[in-house]
Amino acid sequence: MESKTVTTTTLLKKKQKGEKITVLTAYDYPTAKLLDEAGLDIALVGDSLGQVVLGYDSTLPVTLEDMVHHTKAVVRGTRRAMVVADMPFMSYQAGPNEAVANAGYLIQEAAAISHQTEDRKPVTETITIAVKLEGGEHMVSTIVRIVEAGIPVMGHLGMLPMSATRFGGARVHGKTKSEAERILRDAKELEEAGVFAIVLELVPKDLAKQVTDAISVPTIGIGAGPHCDGHVLVTSDLLGLYGAPFKHVKQYADLSGTILQAFKEYAEDVRTGKFPGEEHSF
């Protein structure tokens, strides 16, 4: 596995060469460490942590401090992969000035984490830390300002979790001609604004291909078919931590069953006196 850290240039070259970009969510140190060791390109600290880590019903209650806290943990476990942190609800919607300040704060706090190898030697290369914003045309001026401040920005089009309640919940976007044209137009405007990549969530595969072919920056699909330049999944879905996954998810493990059985066996061993035994005692 190549040792150099992943940068925005790395991702652009992958698109140009037709090499797929690999992305998974991470919200803590152990997940980030394993993700990094597995050779993933990007660790996405999604505001999905609201549902899968903090137990909220949506992403809306997630705060900037929540994102800072979890991004720091992910950065501690990462030595190669790029770290991308979601800007949470109302941390950038009020205007460019507030957005730049909040993005800067998030990046500064995360970048302050010192990196060390397993043998405690400092890492010589600094990982790339970026932010992700939802929205199209109306977010262009904000994205321009954040990029001008020197902060890499990833865009997000299609189904936007923060706005899902406005559209009756999560659904596929871009099935009508007008929606498809808007998504394509938004993608081109985000590219012009300076994003280094765009997430396409829950859009028809043909539209995702059209967008991918129309812009020079990479597209990262989730529920967007096989034609995007890369793909992302929520790690807890991939691992089967919360039951049956969504249609767009391939479940690679059933950890909920494994963990539940381990918990039950531990509890039974404690109750019956099997644990701790002599071999666990000093």
The 8 nearest C-alpha neighbors of each residue, nearest first, counted from 0:
[[1, 2, 38, 37, 36, 3, 39, 79],
 [2, 0, 3, 38, 4, 79, 5, 40],
 [1, 3, 0, 4, 79, 78, 5, 38],
 [4, 2, 1, 79, 5, 124, 80, 6],
 [3, 5, 79, 126, 80, 6, 2, 124],
 [4, 6, 81, 80, 9, 79, 40, 3],
 [7, 5, 9, 8, 127, 4, 81, 10],
 [6, 8, 10, 9, 195, 11, 5, 151],
 [9, 7, 11, 6, 10, 12, 5, 13],
 [10, 8, 6, 12, 7, 11, 5, 13],
 [9, 11, 13, 7, 8, 12, 14, 6],
 [12, 10, 8, 14, 13, 9, 216, 15],
 [11, 13, 15, 9, 14, 10, 16, 8],
 [12, 14, 18, 10, 16, 11, 15, 17],
 [15, 13, 17, 11, 12, 16, 217, 18],
 [14, 16, 12, 13, 17, 11, 18, 215],
 [17, 15, 13, 14, 18, 12, 11, 19],
 [16, 18, 14, 15, 13, 19, 228, 12],
 [19, 17, 13, 16, 14, 20, 228, 15],
 [20, 18, 229, 228, 17, 21, 13, 14],
 [19, 21, 229, 228, 40, 230, 18, 22],
 [22, 20, 40, 39, 229, 230, 19, 41],
 [23, 21, 231, 41, 230, 40, 42, 39],
 [24, 22, 231, 232, 42, 234, 43, 233],
 [23, 25, 43, 233, 234, 42, 44, 45],
 [26, 24, 44, 31, 30, 42, 43, 27],
 [25, 27, 69, 44, 73, 48, 24, 70],
 [28, 26, 72, 73, 30, 29, 25, 69],
 [27, 29, 76, 72, 73, 31, 30, 32],
 [30, 28, 32, 31, 27, 33, 76, 73],
 [29, 31, 33, 32, 28, 27, 25, 34],
 [30, 32, 34, 76, 28, 73, 29, 33],
 [31, 33, 76, 29, 35, 30, 34, 77],
 [34, 32, 36, 30, 35, 31, 37, 29],
 [35, 33, 31, 37, 32, 36, 39, 30],
 [34, 36, 32, 38, 33, 37, 80, 77],
 [35, 37, 33, 38, 34, 32, 39, 79],
 [38, 36, 34, 35, 39, 33, 32, 0],
 [37, 39, 35, 36, 40, 34, 0, 80],
 [40, 38, 21, 41, 35, 37, 34, 22],
 [39, 41, 80, 21, 22, 81, 20, 5],
 [42, 40, 81, 22, 80, 39, 82, 43],
 [41, 43, 82, 24, 23, 25, 22, 81],
 [44, 42, 24, 83, 45, 25, 82, 84],
 [45, 43, 84, 25, 26, 24, 83, 70],
 [46, 44, 47, 85, 43, 48, 84, 24],
 [45, 47, 48, 58, 85, 49, 87, 61],
 [48, 46, 45, 49, 50, 58, 51, 57],
 [49, 47, 52, 46, 51, 50, 45, 53],
 [48, 50, 53, 47, 58, 55, 61, 46],
 [49, 51, 55, 54, 48, 47, 52, 53],
 [50, 52, 48, 49, 54, 53, 47, 235],
 [53, 51, 48, 54, 50, 49, 26, 47],
 [52, 54, 49, 55, 50, 51, 48, 61],
 [53, 55, 50, 52, 51, 49, 56, 48],
 [56, 54, 50, 49, 57, 53, 58, 60],
 [55, 57, 50, 54, 58, 49, 59, 60],
 [58, 56, 55, 59, 50, 49, 60, 47],
 [57, 59, 49, 46, 61, 47, 60, 161],
 [58, 60, 61, 57, 88, 161, 87, 49],
 [61, 59, 58, 62, 49, 57, 55, 88],
 [62, 60, 59, 49, 58, 87, 65, 46],
 [63, 61, 65, 64, 87, 60, 66, 88],
 [62, 64, 66, 65, 87, 67, 90, 61],
 [63, 65, 67, 62, 66, 68, 61, 105],
 [66, 64, 62, 68, 63, 67, 61, 69],
 [65, 67, 63, 69, 64, 68, 70, 62],
 [66, 68, 64, 70, 65, 69, 105, 71],
 [67, 69, 65, 71, 66, 70, 64, 72],
 [70, 68, 72, 66, 71, 26, 67, 27],
 [71, 69, 73, 67, 72, 68, 66, 74],
 [70, 72, 109, 74, 69, 68, 73, 67],
 [71, 73, 28, 27, 69, 75, 70, 74],
 [74, 72, 28, 70, 27, 31, 76, 75],
 [73, 75, 77, 71, 76, 72, 70, 109],
 [76, 74, 72, 73, 77, 28, 71, 114],
 [77, 75, 32, 28, 31, 73, 74, 29],
 [78, 76, 74, 32, 75, 35, 31, 79],
 [77, 79, 80, 126, 76, 35, 4, 114],
 [80, 78, 4, 77, 5, 126, 35, 3],
 [81, 79, 40, 41, 5, 35, 4, 77],
 [80, 82, 41, 127, 5, 126, 128, 42],
 [83, 81, 128, 42, 41, 43, 127, 129],
 [84, 82, 129, 43, 130, 128, 44, 42],
 [85, 83, 44, 130, 43, 131, 45, 129],
 [86, 84, 131, 45, 130, 46, 87, 44],
 [85, 87, 132, 131, 90, 130, 84, 88],
 [88, 86, 90, 85, 63, 62, 61, 46],
 [87, 89, 90, 59, 161, 86, 61, 62],
 [90, 88, 92, 91, 87, 93, 86, 62],
 [89, 91, 88, 87, 98, 92, 86, 101],
 [92, 90, 98, 89, 93, 94, 97, 95],
 [91, 93, 89, 94, 90, 98, 88, 95],
 [94, 92, 91, 89, 97, 95, 90, 98],
 [93, 95, 92, 96, 97, 98, 91, 141],
 [96, 94, 141, 98, 97, 99, 144, 140],
 [97, 95, 99, 98, 94, 100, 144, 141],
 [96, 98, 100, 99, 95, 94, 101, 91],
 [99, 97, 91, 95, 101, 96, 100, 102],
 [100, 98, 102, 145, 96, 97, 101, 103],
 [99, 101, 97, 103, 98, 102, 104, 96],
 [102, 100, 104, 98, 103, 99, 97, 105],
 [103, 101, 99, 105, 104, 100, 98, 106],
 [102, 104, 100, 106, 101, 105, 99, 107],
 [103, 105, 101, 107, 102, 106, 108, 100],
 [106, 104, 102, 108, 103, 107, 67, 101],
 [105, 107, 109, 103, 104, 108, 110, 102],
 [108, 106, 104, 110, 109, 105, 103, 111],
 [107, 109, 111, 105, 106, 110, 104, 67],
 [110, 108, 71, 106, 111, 107, 112, 70],
 [111, 109, 107, 112, 108, 106, 128, 113],
 [110, 112, 108, 109, 107, 113, 71, 106],
 [113, 111, 110, 109, 75, 114, 71, 74],
 [114, 112, 111, 115, 75, 110, 121, 122],
 [115, 113, 122, 121, 75, 112, 116, 78],
 [114, 116, 121, 119, 120, 122, 113, 117],
 [115, 117, 119, 120, 118, 121, 122, 114],
 [116, 118, 119, 115, 120, 121, 114, 122],
 [117, 119, 116, 120, 115, 121, 122, 114],
 [120, 118, 116, 115, 117, 121, 114, 122],
 [119, 121, 116, 115, 118, 122, 117, 114],
 [122, 120, 115, 114, 123, 116, 119, 113],
 [121, 123, 115, 124, 114, 116, 120, 125],
 [122, 124, 121, 125, 114, 120, 115, 126],
 [125, 123, 122, 126, 4, 3, 78, 79],
 [124, 126, 127, 123, 4, 122, 78, 114],
 [125, 127, 4, 81, 79, 128, 124, 78],
 [126, 128, 81, 6, 82, 129, 125, 5],
 [129, 127, 82, 83, 81, 126, 106, 130],
 [128, 130, 83, 151, 152, 84, 82, 150],
 [131, 129, 84, 152, 83, 85, 153, 86],
 [130, 132, 153, 85, 152, 154, 86, 84],
 [133, 131, 154, 86, 155, 85, 153, 134],
 [132, 134, 155, 154, 159, 156, 131, 135],
 [135, 133, 138, 156, 155, 132, 137, 136],
 [136, 134, 185, 138, 137, 156, 189, 139],
 [135, 137, 138, 139, 185, 188, 134, 189],
 [136, 138, 135, 139, 134, 140, 141, 185],
 [139, 137, 141, 136, 135, 140, 134, 142],
 [138, 140, 142, 136, 141, 137, 192, 143],
 [141, 139, 143, 142, 138, 144, 95, 137],
 [142, 140, 95, 144, 138, 143, 139, 145],
 [141, 143, 139, 145, 144, 140, 146, 138],
 [144, 142, 140, 192, 146, 141, 145, 147],
 [143, 145, 147, 141, 142, 146, 148, 140],
 [144, 146, 148, 142, 99, 147, 143, 150],
 [147, 145, 150, 149, 143, 148, 144, 151],
 [146, 148, 144, 149, 145, 143, 150, 142],
 [147, 149, 145, 146, 150, 144, 99, 103],
 [148, 150, 146, 147, 151, 145, 144, 103],
 [149, 151, 146, 148, 145, 129, 152, 147],
 [152, 150, 129, 146, 130, 149, 195, 153],
 [153, 151, 194, 130, 131, 129, 195, 150],
 [152, 154, 131, 196, 194, 197, 195, 130],
 [155, 153, 197, 132, 131, 198, 133, 194],
 [154, 156, 198, 133, 197, 134, 199, 132],
 [157, 155, 199, 134, 198, 158, 200, 133],
 [158, 156, 200, 172, 199, 202, 159, 201],
 [157, 159, 200, 201, 172, 160, 156, 171],
 [158, 160, 162, 161, 163, 157, 133, 156],
 [161, 159, 163, 162, 158, 58, 169, 57],
 [162, 160, 159, 163, 59, 58, 88, 164],
 [161, 163, 160, 159, 165, 164, 166, 158],
 [164, 162, 168, 160, 166, 165, 169, 161],
 [163, 165, 168, 167, 166, 162, 161, 169],
 [166, 164, 163, 162, 167, 168, 161, 169],
 [165, 167, 164, 163, 168, 162, 169, 170],
 [166, 168, 164, 165, 163, 169, 170, 162],
 [169, 167, 163, 164, 166, 170, 165, 160],
 [168, 170, 163, 158, 167, 171, 160, 166],
 [171, 169, 172, 168, 158, 201, 167, 166],
 [170, 172, 201, 202, 158, 173, 174, 203],
 [173, 171, 202, 157, 174, 158, 201, 170],
 [172, 174, 179, 178, 175, 202, 203, 171],
 [173, 175, 172, 179, 203, 176, 178, 171],
 [176, 174, 178, 173, 177, 179, 172, 180],
 [175, 177, 179, 178, 180, 174, 173, 181],
 [176, 178, 180, 179, 175, 181, 173, 174],
 [179, 177, 173, 181, 175, 180, 176, 182],
 [178, 180, 173, 176, 182, 181, 177, 175],
 [179, 181, 177, 183, 178, 182, 184, 176],
 [180, 182, 184, 178, 179, 183, 185, 177],
 [183, 181, 185, 179, 184, 180, 186, 178],
 [184, 182, 186, 180, 185, 181, 210, 179],
 [183, 185, 181, 187, 182, 186, 180, 188],
 [184, 186, 135, 182, 188, 187, 183, 136],
 [187, 185, 183, 189, 188, 184, 182, 190],
 [186, 188, 190, 184, 185, 189, 191, 214],
 [187, 189, 191, 185, 190, 186, 192, 184],
 [190, 188, 192, 186, 191, 187, 194, 185],
 [189, 191, 187, 193, 188, 192, 194, 186],
 [190, 192, 188, 189, 193, 187, 194, 139],
 [193, 191, 189, 143, 190, 139, 188, 194],
 [192, 194, 190, 191, 195, 189, 143, 146],
 [195, 193, 152, 153, 190, 196, 189, 154],
 [194, 196, 153, 216, 7, 152, 193, 151],
 [197, 195, 217, 153, 216, 194, 218, 154],
 [196, 198, 154, 218, 155, 153, 219, 199],
 [197, 199, 155, 219, 218, 220, 154, 156],
 [200, 198, 220, 156, 157, 219, 155, 221],
 [199, 201, 221, 157, 158, 222, 202, 220],
 [202, 200, 222, 171, 223, 158, 157, 172],
 [201, 203, 223, 172, 171, 173, 200, 157],
 [204, 202, 206, 205, 223, 207, 173, 174],
 [203, 205, 224, 207, 223, 206, 208, 202],
 [206, 204, 208, 207, 203, 209, 224, 226],
 [205, 207, 209, 208, 203, 204, 210, 179],
 [206, 208, 204, 210, 205, 209, 223, 211],
 [209, 207, 211, 205, 226, 206, 210, 212],
 [208, 210, 206, 212, 207, 211, 213, 205],
 [209, 211, 213, 207, 208, 212, 183, 206],
 [212, 210, 208, 209, 213, 214, 218, 227],
 [211, 213, 209, 210, 214, 208, 215, 207],
 [214, 212, 210, 211, 209, 215, 187, 183],
 [215, 213, 216, 212, 211, 187, 210, 190],
 [214, 216, 217, 213, 190, 212, 211, 11],
 [215, 217, 196, 214, 195, 11, 218, 190],
 [218, 216, 196, 228, 14, 11, 197, 219],
 [217, 219, 197, 228, 227, 196, 198, 211],
 [220, 218, 198, 229, 230, 227, 228, 199],
 [221, 219, 230, 199, 223, 227, 198, 200],
 [222, 220, 200, 223, 231, 230, 199, 201],
 [221, 223, 201, 247, 200, 224, 220, 202],
 [224, 222, 202, 220, 204, 221, 201, 203],
 [223, 225, 204, 226, 222, 203, 220, 227],
 [226, 224, 227, 223, 204, 220, 208, 230],
 [225, 227, 208, 224, 228, 207, 204, 211],
 [228, 226, 218, 229, 220, 219, 225, 211],
 [229, 227, 218, 19, 217, 14, 219, 20],
 [230, 228, 20, 219, 19, 227, 21, 220],
 [229, 231, 220, 219, 21, 22, 221, 20],
 [232, 230, 22, 23, 221, 220, 219, 21],
 [233, 231, 23, 234, 221, 24, 237, 230],
 [232, 234, 24, 236, 235, 23, 237, 231],
 [233, 235, 237, 236, 24, 232, 23, 238],
 [234, 236, 238, 240, 237, 233, 239, 241],
 [237, 235, 239, 234, 238, 233, 244, 240],
 [236, 238, 250, 234, 251, 235, 239, 249],
 [239, 237, 252, 235, 236, 240, 251, 254],
 [240, 238, 253, 236, 254, 241, 237, 252],
 [239, 241, 255, 235, 254, 238, 242, 236],
 [242, 240, 239, 255, 243, 236, 235, 244],
 [241, 243, 239, 240, 244, 255, 236, 253],
 [242, 244, 241, 245, 239, 236, 250, 240],
 [245, 243, 236, 248, 242, 246, 250, 239],
 [244, 246, 248, 247, 243, 236, 249, 222],
 [247, 245, 248, 244, 222, 249, 243, 250],
 [246, 248, 222, 245, 249, 221, 244, 223],
 [249, 247, 245, 246, 244, 250, 237, 236],
 [248, 250, 237, 251, 247, 244, 246, 236],
 [249, 251, 237, 252, 239, 238, 248, 236],
 [250, 252, 237, 238, 249, 253, 239, 236],
 [251, 253, 238, 239, 250, 254, 237, 240],
 [254, 252, 239, 255, 256, 238, 257, 240],
 [253, 255, 257, 256, 240, 239, 252, 258],
 [254, 256, 240, 258, 257, 253, 259, 239],
 [255, 257, 259, 254, 258, 253, 260, 240],
 [258, 256, 254, 260, 255, 259, 261, 253],
 [257, 259, 261, 255, 260, 256, 254, 262],
 [260, 258, 262, 256, 261, 257, 255, 263],
 [259, 261, 263, 257, 258, 262, 256, 264],
 [262, 260, 258, 264, 259, 263, 265, 257],
 [261, 263, 259, 265, 260, 264, 266, 258],
 [262, 264, 260, 266, 265, 261, 267, 259],
 [265, 263, 267, 261, 266, 262, 268, 260],
 [264, 266, 268, 262, 267, 263, 261, 269],
 [265, 267, 263, 269, 264, 268, 262, 270],
 [266, 268, 270, 264, 265, 269, 271, 263],
 [267, 269, 273, 265, 274, 271, 266, 270],
 [270, 268, 274, 272, 266, 267, 271, 273],
 [269, 271, 267, 268, 272, 266, 273, 274],
 [272, 270, 268, 269, 273, 267, 274, 266],
 [271, 273, 269, 274, 270, 268, 275, 276],
 [274, 272, 268, 271, 275, 276, 269, 270],
 [275, 273, 276, 269, 268, 272, 265, 271],
 [274, 276, 279, 273, 277, 280, 272, 269],
 [277, 275, 274, 279, 278, 273, 280, 272],
 [276, 278, 280, 279, 275, 281, 274, 273],
 [277, 279, 276, 280, 275, 281, 274, 273],
 [280, 278, 276, 277, 275, 281, 274, 273],
 [279, 281, 277, 278, 276, 275, 274, 273],
 [280, 279, 277, 278, 276, 275, 274, 273]]
